[in-house]
Amino acid sequence: MTHEDTDSAAARLSEIAAYFREHPVTGPLEGHATTVTAAAPMRIGTLDYLTATVREVADHTRTANPDAGPLPERLQDVYTWMREHTEHAPEDVQVRADAIEYRQWLEHCLEAGDHETVRRQVRQQPCPKCGCWGLMWMQEHREAYCTNPECTDRDGFSTHLSLARLAHVHATANRKVRQARAT
């Protein structure tokens, strides 16, 4: 991954899980009816998000290596587990694993409200269609757009890229750089 270890997909996943387990008091304590059952330890939507994240990593890893074994105990260790169990897989499987980790890191940033990190990462990538360095992150659409007026689709709209497409381009470019450095 090109981002620092202190800000990795694993670190962001752990941060999201830890943050949303806490329920800060946001209103007055008096005048509330007591509940018969305890509240959930985290927002259910966040739990669904975390479950889907781990499921995607596990499904990809077990497809590439059915003998991968059980998932790690700690949530943030799933990416290390995936890398360890796909390191001898074909190159396309490894690129997909890198793309999953990078895309999920960006999604974790968005889930945590860190839009600036995503914006900065998008600006550091060239447009895969035209090659210019004019990508802009549009938070409302959760997509990147190319600012080159010549870079349009068949209908004349600006080229736009989802997080999944950006992650695939990023992972492929990183793989090519590593191969070039190895020779």
N, C-alpha and C positions, 0 to 999 in steps of 0.2 A: 504494500500500500504506500502511496506517496505521502499521506498525512502522517503526522507524528504519532508515536505510540501513546502519548498522553491523551490524544484525541482520536481514538480509534473507534471502530464499530462496537467492539467489546466494551470499551469504557463508556460509550454513550448508552448502550443497552443496559448496562449495570446502573447507570445514573437514572435512567427512566424508571427502571424497576424500583429502585430505592426511593426516589422522589414520590412516586404515586402510591407507595405503601403508606405514607404518612397522610393523616387527615387533619390539617390544621383547622382550628376553630375559626369560623368566619363570621359568626353572628352572635347575638346575645345568648347567654346560657339560660336565663330565666324565661319561663313561659313556654318551654318546649315540652311536648308530651314525650314521655319515655317510650322507647320501643321495646317490643317483646323479644326481638332477635337482634343480635349484634350486627353492626354494619359490616359490609365487605371490607377486607383489609386494603383494597385499592379500587380505583375506578374500574368498572367491568369492561369498559371500552379499551382501557389500557391493557388489561389482562388479555383481552382478545387480540390486541395488537402484538403483545409479547409472544403469545402462543403461535400466532401466524408467522412471526419472524423466525422462531425456533423451528417450527414445522418446515418452513421452506429450506432452511439450512440442512435439517435432518433428511428431508426427502432427496435433496440433491446429492448429499453425501452417500446415502444408502443406495441410491441408484448407481452411483459410480463404484461403490464398494459395499456390497451387501454384508460383508463381515466387519463392518465398522464398529460394532459393539454398541453399548448403551451411551446415551448422551451424558455429558459431564454433569456433575452436581451443581456447579456454579453456572448461572446463566451466561455470564460474560465469556466463559470458556468454550462456547459452541463454535466460535470462529477458528480457534486453535485446533479444536477437534476436527473440524471440516478440513482445514489445511493438512493436518497430519494424515487423514484418511483418503485424501485425494492427491497426495504428492506424486504417486506413481501412476495416476490415471492419464489418459490421453490429454494432449494439450488443450483441446476444446473444452474438456471438462474442467480443467484448471482455470482457464480463462473465464468460464461461467462462474466458478466459485469466487474468483476475484471480483467479478462484476456484481455478484450477489452481495458480497461483503461491502463493496464501495457504495452500492445503491442503498443498502440498509443503513449504512453510516449516515448518508445524506438524509434518509427518512427519519432516523433517530434524531438528527439535528432539528429537523422540522417539527417532530413530535415534542421536542423539548423547547421549542420556540426560538431556536437559534437560526434565524433566517440569514443572518450575515455570513455565517460559515458556508452555507449553501451558495449564496450569491458569489462569494469569493472563489469557491471551487469551480463554479460554472464559468466565471471570467477567466480562469486559468486554462481553459480548454479551447482548442480551435473548433470551428464548425466542421463537422465531418463531411458536409456536402461541398462547401466552397473553400474551406481551409483558412478562412480569415479568423481573427481573434476578436470577433464582435458578438459573442454570445452574451445575452442578458437573461437573468432569472426573473420570471414573472410569477410572483407568489400566488396571485389570485387563481392562476391556471395550473400551478405546480408544474411548469414547463419552462424550458429555456428557448429563447428566440434568437435567431441570427439577425443582426442589425444591418447586414449587407443588403442594400436594396436590390441587388441582382440575384440574391439567393432566395428564390421563391419556389413554391410547389407548382403543380400543373394549373391550379386555379388562381395563381398570382399572389397567394398569401405567403408571408414570411415563413421560412423553414422553422419548424418548432420541434423540440426534442423532449421526450419524457425522461424521467430519472432513470428508467431502465435502459433507454437508448444511450444516454450520457454515460452510464456506468459501463455499458458494453464497449463503447468507443474508448473510454478511459482504460479499461482492463486490457483491451487489445493493444493500445498504444504502449502501455507499460510493458507488456510481454515482448513487443518488438524491440523496445529499448534494452531490456535485459538480454535478449538474444544477441543484439548488436554488440553489447559490451562484453559478452562472453566469448565472442570470436576475435 
